[in-house]
């Protein structure tokens, strides 16, 4: 089935936003086998119409107009939520001038190359980066120190919610210890009990949220943390 034919019923049945439609279209060009996943995710209760980005109203927010680069992999992309992640909800509800640089397929080795491409773009007011499975401390440290040198802006690293993986556990703990030395902030959802053993309404698996998960759980946490950072 062509990508366009495939996307028509998802847009109609799930009230998919135009921005998410464009993201899924681009993603399927790169990863055509993702059709099989999105066809399943479209029918999950957590991705129902009532959670659509289109149903979100913009409000007066201290984050309005803030240019923020969100850099990451599937969680930042919104893989389990038909392309509508917390980044898109921040854009719609809070008026964030959001730049989403994310790939639905987690390739840690692509972090460095994608980051180097971002260095060619105008600098953001805040750089936020997902600590993804497969990242290394050395790569994350390189990205952080380079961003500090080139952009001179605050930096926020954020984790996935809890999932069973000793390697990721060690990585998060190492970054938490390193953060004060680097002068960065870490939003640690991995150790947050509210993001552990979540209901299936909010997650498609241990790692990726649904639209309900992003709207009801991730969005409020990010709103508070981002507001706190800009208030300093």
NORVENPE-V735046 format. One record per residue. N is the residue number from 0. SS is DSSP state (H for helix, E for strand, C for the rest). PHI is phi in whole degrees, 0 to 359 (NA if undefined). NEAR is the number of other ideal C-beta (glycine too) atoms within 12 Angstrom. Layout:
<<N;SS;PHI;NEAR> <N;SS;PHI;NEAR>>
//
This chain:
<<0;C;NA;15> <1;C;294;12> <2;H;299;25> <3;H;295;16> <4;H;297;14> <5;H;295;27> <6;H;282;32> <7;H;303;18> <8;H;293;20> <9;H;293;36> <10;H;300;29> <11;H;285;14> <12;H;285;20> <13;C;251;36> <14;C;51;25> <15;C;289;37> <16;C;292;30> <17;H;298;19> <18;H;294;27> <19;H;290;41> <20;H;300;31> <21;H;296;20> <22;H;293;35> <23;H;294;39> <24;H;299;29> <25;H;294;22> <26;H;296;31> <27;H;289;30> <28;H;296;19> <29;H;275;18> <30;C;227;24> <31;H;301;20> <32;H;289;16> <33;H;292;31> <34;H;308;26> <35;H;295;14> <36;H;286;30> <37;H;296;42> <38;H;295;24> <39;H;282;18> <40;H;295;38> <41;C;296;36> <42;C;259;19> <43;C;286;30> <44;H;305;21> <45;H;288;34> <46;H;248;42> <47;C;297;23> <48;H;306;24> <49;H;295;19> <50;H;262;36> <51;C;299;35> <52;H;302;38> <53;H;296;26> <54;H;270;21> <55;C;270;27> <56;C;263;13> <57;C;284;19> <58;C;236;17> <59;C;288;11> <60;C;218;25> <61;C;294;18> <62;C;268;33> <63;C;305;23> <64;C;80;18> <65;C;289;31> <66;E;273;25> <67;E;236;41> <68;E;266;38> <69;E;254;39> <70;E;238;43> <71;E;180;44> <72;C;239;34> <73;H;298;34> <74;H;291;45> <75;H;291;46> <76;H;293;40> <77;C;96;47> <78;H;303;42> <79;H;275;42> <80;H;235;50> <81;C;60;52> <82;C;88;45> <83;C;255;52> <84;C;262;43> <85;H;302;49> <86;H;299;41> <87;H;291;41> <88;H;292;46> <89;H;295;43> <90;H;296;34> <91;H;284;32> <92;H;276;30> <93;H;251;32> <94;C;70;24> <95;C;294;36> <96;E;280;22> <97;E;274;35> <98;E;244;29> <99;E;257;38> <100;E;246;32> <101;E;211;37> <102;C;241;32> <103;C;294;39> <104;C;257;24> <105;C;283;27> <106;C;237;21> <107;C;302;29> <108;C;292;17> <109;H;279;24> <110;H;303;35> <111;H;296;23> <112;H;293;16> <113;H;293;29> <114;H;297;30> <115;H;298;19> <116;H;293;15> <117;H;295;28> <118;C;297;23> <119;C;279;10> <120;C;268;18> <121;C;303;14> <122;C;289;21> <123;C;276;30> <124;C;277;25> <125;E;209;37> <126;E;250;40> <127;E;240;44> <128;E;223;43> <129;E;284;50> <130;E;276;48> <131;C;262;43> <132;C;299;31> <133;C;100;25> <134;C;296;36> <135;C;241;22> <136;H;299;25> <137;H;296;17> <138;H;293;26> <139;H;296;37> <140;H;296;28> <141;H;299;21> <142;H;297;40> <143;H;298;36> <144;H;293;21> <145;H;291;23> <146;H;298;32> <147;H;299;19> <148;H;291;15> <149;H;273;22> <150;H;252;26> <151;C;51;15> <152;C;234;26> <153;E;299;30> <154;E;231;35> <155;E;238;39> <156;E;257;42> <157;E;230;43> <158;E;264;40> <159;C;288;43> <160;C;289;38> <161;C;298;23> <162;C;212;26> <163;C;281;16> <164;C;195;20> <165;H;302;11> <166;H;294;19> <167;H;293;29> <168;H;303;21> <169;H;296;18> <170;H;298;32> <171;H;298;35> <172;H;297;20> <173;H;295;24> <174;H;293;39> <175;H;299;26> <176;H;289;16> <177;H;279;22> <178;H;307;26> <179;H;299;11> <180;H;292;14> <181;H;274;27> <182;C;73;19> <183;C;238;30> <184;E;253;29> <185;E;241;33> <186;E;263;35> <187;C;264;29> <188;C;277;31> <189;C;297;34> <190;C;260;20> <191;C;277;22> <192;H;299;12> <193;H;288;20> <194;H;249;30> <195;C;244;20> <196;C;53;15> <197;C;283;31> <198;C;296;19> <199;C;296;19> <200;C;300;24> <201;C;261;32> <202;E;222;35> <203;C;270;33> <204;C;201;24> <205;C;292;24> <206;C;251;35> <207;C;258;44> <208;E;283;46> <209;C;272;41> <210;H;297;47> <211;H;298;34> <212;H;296;42> <213;H;294;47> <214;H;293;36> <215;H;269;26> <216;H;244;30> <217;H;286;45> <218;H;302;37> <219;H;299;21> <220;H;295;29> <221;H;290;40> <222;H;301;30> <223;H;294;19> <224;H;292;30> <225;H;294;39> <226;H;298;23> <227;H;297;18> <228;H;295;28> <229;H;287;25> <230;H;281;12> <231;C;287;12>>
//
